[in-house]
Amino acid sequence: MKALLVRIGVDQTYGRWNAPVDAERHFVYVPIPEERGTHFHPGLERRYGELLPALQDFCRVHDCDLFDDLRFPQELLECPMHLDPDFERLTYGDVGGRRGAGMVDMGEGDLLVFYGICARSAITNRS
């Protein structure tokens, strides 16, 4: 059996922010930003505004503000998201590339584990 760990989601390097997580490990998955100048096929560009309802629900549960307490970078709202992996369509686009090279030879019984870095600091005392 083979296993591969793949880091995903917005973080301090890609997006300059960490998605929220609470003490019970409830979180909102927030993808990294797409590279500037990326061209999309019609209808495939996805924006961070689509995540606002889930992020605002998280904030409502924890009595915090997305921008003031969690410090969500407003400039992300102007960027498209890089959906890799795309959990809605169950796809991963780095086929044979950097991270995808380790996935090409994976088969039944192998483990592909996606992980991300989230932050609790702004809600620790509120939950």
Summary of the structure (lengths in Angstrom):
residues: 127
radius of gyration: 16.0
end to end distance: 39.5
largest distance: 45.8
contacts: 292
relative contact order: 0.29
helix: 17%
strand: 20%
